[in-house]
Amino acid sequence: MQAWLKQFAASRSLDCETDSVGNVLIRKPASPDRLDAPRVALQAHIDMVPQPLEGRDWAHDPVTVRFVPQGEDAEFPDVALLKADGTTLGADCGIGACTMLALLAGDDPLPALECLFTVDEETGMHGANALRPDWLKAKYLLNLDTESEGVLMTACAGAVDLTARFRYGLTTVIPEGDQAIRLKLSGLQGGHSGMDIHMGRGNACKLMCRFLKHAVVNFEARLSSFNAGSLRNAIPRTAEAVITVPGEIAAEVIDEVAYYQDLFRDELRGIDPGVNFSAEICAAPAALMPEEIQDDIINTIEAVHDGVFRYSPDIPGLVETSSNLASVSSHFIPDSNQPAGETEVLCLVRSQGEETKRWMASSIQSTFLLGGARVEFGSSYPGWELSSDSLLLSRAKEVWRRTFGNDPVVTGVHCGLECGVIASLYPHMDILSIGPTIHHPHSPNESVEIESVDRFWTFIRALLASF
């Protein structure tokens, strides 16, 4: 993408720079009749969340898109959609990036533009965090990563990554007479761990762990491996585990899995009803976790908070603080003197408030420490709230009313936007976030409303023309 953007700029004789982490800044001079207008920056990220359905090879298969005509989507029958075939679409934040490219390639009379394409937003705002504070010269910045048309986003949550690791020696002795069973959980919707966290969808890590504890307590199960989820900012959709149980009760355990599938479907009815939970006899594993370690892992994951923790006291219905127990992965440790393993758990904590974010993260840290894990904090970025006297916000509201004849919604969002990081680097910059309507980002069910992109395009051109 970086090489493509540089070639795009060169082919149009536009000034282009990259920085040490790969962010790309393309500048377009003002139109001759707009030389006195203030410079405006636009910003979007060029990475996306790779979430494929089972059977799709994300590393090799292309993203193929499909048009869904109005009336053919059961969830959103009133609009035409663009979707991908079995993977995330990349409208987050591909629409924003394409919007900037269209403005750079077009001939609208516009003020001088600075189009900033950032990298690694989805993995922790690394591109935005590495920006030089003297790179952008604009007074105003439009972030193009909001996912609701007609919404002027003026606040977002901050976040911090947390990683917990359990390390242990493995036992290669399988209890005599034990039968190995592979457990597989799938069919959950997943979704964006900020935008969709309030929906109460099933978390594959939590659901699998719930059954594992039941199997350990009631069926003498031993745990060999536990893998679920993948990315911190996606609600985990799938999980797999291998256990052993006494051979004479293996059929009973498999029947219990069928019971739990019905239980999960009933509890998630109307919210996430497609969950599938299955079990099959498999070959004996090479090793098992020690009993005390498997109990620590299972009990800790059971105890860690997942989902909404608190709603905003200021904006009705807006989540203030949440956590996403995003993934569990167990694996062998190579080059160890004796058979050893590690189980790694990834969490993402979000909050509008910096102190509340620290408190939530500390609470989760304490839970893992009590379970014997080592805990590390990773990428962290601040929340953001636009000043109520923002000139950019006033201008945007007026342009929206003039263009569409109604008032836009002014609100905040419980997900991370690069606005918080950029505002900390450019404290005097007036920043606003806008975008078209995107549904279920960070999941294979991601879609974008086609007509909302048209209206978004109309609005952003009108807004820029107003300077």
N, C-alpha and C positions, 0 to 999 in steps of 0.2 A: 504493500500500500504506500509506503513512504517513497519508494522508487517511482511508482506510478504517479503520485502527486507531484513529485519534482519534474517528471516529464510533462505532465499536464501544464504546469506553470511555464516551463521552458517553451512549449509549443505556442504559448500565447504571450510570450515576452513579459511575463509577470515576475516581479521580484519574489524570490523564494529562499527561505532559510530553514535549516534544521538545527536542533540543539543536541546536546550530548546523549539524550535518552531516545531521540527519534521523533520528538514533536516536530510538526511541519507548520511553518507560518508563511502564507502566501498573501502578498499585498497587492491591492489594485488601486491605482490612483483615482482621484475624484473625477467625475465628468466635468467638462469645461465650464458648465453653468453651475457647478456645485463646489467650486474651489473654496468657498468661504464656510461650507458646512462642517460641523465637527466630525472628526474621524470616528468610525464605528467598528468595533470588533465583533466577530461572530465566532462561535466555538462549538465543536462537536468532537466526540472521540471516534477512532477508527477501528477499535476492537469490538468484539461481540462475545456473547456467552455461547459456547458450543454444547448444546443439549440435544442429542439424537435419541430417537426411539430405538428399541432393540432391533438389531438387524441392519442398522445404518452405520457405516464406517465413517466417522467424522473426519478421520485423518486423510481419507482418500476420496470419498464421494463428494461431488459438488453440491452446493445448496441449489436445489431446484424449486422454483416458485410456481404457484398455481393461483389462478383467478377464481374466486368464489362469488358468483353472481348474487345480487340481492335476493333474499328469500330462501337461499339454499343452506345457510348456516343456522343450526338450531339455536345457538346461543345468541347470535346477533342477526336475526332475520331481516332487519330493516335496512341493512347496508350491504354494499359490495366490499369484499375483503381481498387482500393479498395475503397468502399463507405460503409456507414452505412445505415440502413433502417429507414429513418425518423428522424434521430438525427445527431448531430455532431459525427465524427468518433473517434477523439482523437489521430489522427496521430500527431497533435500538443499537446504535445510533446512526444507522445508515441513512435514514431520512435526513437527519441534520447535516451529515457530510455531503450528501447529494445536493441539498439546498445551497450550501456554500459554493459547490462546484458550478451550479446553475447560475448563481449570481456572478461568479468570476467569469463565466463564459458568455454571459448575456451583455446586452447593450443598453440596459435601463440607465437613465440619468440618476446616478447615485453618489453619495459622499464617498470619500476615501474609505476603503475597507481593509481590515486586517482579519484574515480567515485563519483561525488556529485549529489545526487537526491534532488532537492529543492522543497519546498511546496509553495502553494499560490502565484504562479507567476501571474496567470490570475486575481487575485483580488487586485493586487497592489505591486507585488514583495516582499511580506512580508517575505518569506523564505530567499531570498537573502539579504534583508536589515538587517536581524537578524544574519547573519553569523559572527562568531568570526574571527577577522583579523589574528589570529595565527593558524587557523585550517588547512588550506591548505599549503603544503610545496613545491608544484610543481612550476617550473619556467615558464611553458607553460600551457595554458588552452584552450581547445576546447569546445566552447558552441555548442550544437547540435540542435539548435532551429531555424536555417534558413530554409526557405521554398522554395528554388530554387536550384536545382541541378546545379553544375558547377559554382556556385557563391561563392566567398570568401567575406563574409560580414565583413566590417571593420568600420561600423558606424551605430548607431541607434538613434532613437528619445527618449528624455525623456518625462515624462508625469506627470500630476497632476490631482487628482480627485476633483470634485466640486459638492457639494450638496446644493440645494436651497429648502427651505421649506416655504410654505404658510400655516399659521394656521388661523382658522376662526370659528366663531359661525355658526351653521347651522340653516336654517329656515325649520320648519316642515310643513309650510303652502304652499300647492301647489296651484298656481293660479286656480281659479274656471274655469272649462271647459277645462283645459289643458289636453293634451294626451301625455303619455310618449312614447319615441322612443329609441330603442337601436341601436346604430351605431356600425358597425363592419368592420374593415379594415384588410385585410390579403393578402397573395400571394406574398409579396415582398421577394426578395432574401436575404436581410440582408448581413451579412458578417463581416469580421474583420475590426474593426474601424481604423486600421492603414494600413494594406495591401490593403484594398478595398475602402478606403475613396475617392480616386481620380476618382472612376468609376461613380460617380453621381447617385448612386442607391437611390431609394425612402426611405425616413425616415418616419416611421409610425407616430411618434410623431408630426412631422411637417405637414404631410398631413392631419391627423385628426384635428389638431389645425386650419389649414387653413379652413376646412369646418365649424368647430365650430364658428369661427369668422363670417363667412358668415351667419350662421344660427342665431346668436345673433343679428346681424345688420339688417337682412332682414326678419326674421321670429319670432322675440320676443322669441327666445329660452332661456331656463333656464338650467343651467348645474347642474347635480347631481353628476356624477362621470366621471373620465377620467383616463384610465389606458393604458399604451403602453410600449413596450420594456421590458427589464429585466436587462441586464448586461451592465456595462459601456463600455466594449471593444467589444461589438457586435452592429452593426448597427440595429436599431429596425425594426422588420418585421411585427408586429401586433399591433393593437390598438382597444380599445373598449371604448365607452362613452354612457352615458344615459342622455338624455335631455327631457325636456317637451316643447311643443308648443301649442298654441291655437288649440283646437280640430278641428275647421273648416278648418284649413290649414294643418293638419297632412299629408294628402295624397299629397299635394303639396311639402312638405318637403321631403317625400319619393321619389317623382319624381326627386327632386333636387339632392338627393344622387346618383341616377342612372346617372344623367348628370355629376356629379363630377367623377364617376367611369370612364366614357368615357373620361373626361378631363384628369384625371391622367394617363390613359393608353396611351393617345395620347402624353402627355408630356414626358412620360417615355419610349416611343417606342424605341425598339432597345437596351434599357438599363435595364429596369426592367418592362417588359410588362405584367406580370402576376398579377398585383394588382387587388384585388377584394374589392369593397366597397358596403355594403348592409345596409338596415334599416328594422326594424320590430317593430310593435306595441308591447309594453310590459306593465307589471303592473306598477302602479305609484310608484316612489321611496319613501323611508321613509323621505327624506330630500333633500333640495337644497342648493347650495352655495349661499351666498348673491350676488346680482347682481354686486356690485362694486368689490368683490373678484374674481368672475368668469371672469370679464373683465380684471382685473390685470393679472390673470394667463394666459388667452388666449393671451393677447397682449404681455406679456413678452416672452412666448414661441415662438410666431410669430417673435419677434425681435431678439432673441438670435442667434448668428451665428452658423451654422452647416455646416460641410464639410471642404474642403480645404480653407485655408486662404492665404497661400503663398507657392510658389515652391522654391526649393533650388537654390541659385544663382551660386552654384558650380557644382552640379551634374544634368545635364539636365533630366527633367521628374520626379525627386524625390521630393515628397512633403516635405516641411520644417516644416510647422505649420498647424495644423488642430484642429477642435473640433468635438466631437460626442455628440449630444443631445440624450442620450442613453435611458432614460426611464422617464415616468411620472406615478405616482401612487397616487391615492386619496383614503383615508380611514377614517373611524370614529376613534376618539381618545377615548379609553376606560377610564372609571372612571372619566370623567369630570362632573362638577356640572351641566352643561347644554350641550345640543347637540353640539358637536364640531367636526371639521374635519381637516385634513391636506392633502395637496398635495405636494408630494416630487418629485423633478426633479434632475436626475443624469446626469452629463456631464463628459467627459474625454477630456482633452486638451493635445495635443502632439506637441513637437517641437524639432528640432535638437539643437536649442540654448536655453540656460537657461534663458536669459533675454527675448527672444521672447516668451518663454513659460509663464513667469510671466505676460508679457503684454497681451497675449491672455486671460489668466485666469482672469486678472484684468478687462478686457473689459467685459467678460461674467458676472463677479461678479457685475459690475456696472449696467448692464442691469437688473439683478434680484433685486438688491437693489432699483432701481427706481420703480420696480413693487411691492415693499413692502415685499419682501421675506427676510428671514434670510439665510445667505450664510456661508457655512463652507468648508474649504479645507481639504482634506484627504491625502491619500497616495501620495507620490511624489518620483520620482526617476530620476536620471540624464541621459542625453544622453551620448553617447560614440563615440569616434573616435580613431581608431588605428593609432599609429605613422607610418609614411611612411618608417621608417628604421626598421620596425619589422622583426626580424629574423624568426619568425614563419610564417609570410606572405610570405617571400622569399622562405622558405622551401616548403610551401604548393603549391605555384605556380610551382615550379620546379617538385614536385612529380606529380602534375596534368598533366603537359606537358609530362612527361616521361610515365605516365600511359595511357593517352588517346590521345596524339598526337596533342593537341590543347591548346590554352590559356584559363584559367578560366576568368570569369568576376569578377572584383574587384569593389565593390560598397557599398552603404549604404542602409538602409531600414527605412521606416517611420512607424516603430512599436517599441515597447519596447522590448529590450533584457536584460537579467540579466547581460550582459557584463558590462553595465554602472555601476551598483551597485557593482559588484565584482571588477571592475577596481578601484573604489574609495576606496575599502577596501584593495586591494592588488596593489598599484600603480606601483610596479616593475614587475608585472606579464605580460607576453606577451600573449594576448588573441585574438582569431579568432573565428568566428561563421560560421558553415557549416551545410548542411542538404540536404535531398532529395526534390523533387518537390511535394508540397502540394497545392491543389487548394481550395479556399473558406473556409479557417479555420474560426471558430466561427460561422458557419452556418450549417443547416442540409444538405447542398449540399457539405460539405467537402469531398475531395477525395485525394488520394495519388497515384502518378504514380509508379506502381510496379517495372518496370525496373529501374527507377531512384533510388529506394532503393538499388537495387543490385549494381549499379555503385557507389553509396554513400558508401556502405559497402566495396567495393573494394578499394576505395580511402582512407578511414580512416584507413584501415589496412596497406596500403602502406605508408601512412604518418607516422603512429606510428612506422612502421618498419624502417623508415629512420633515427630515432634518434640514 
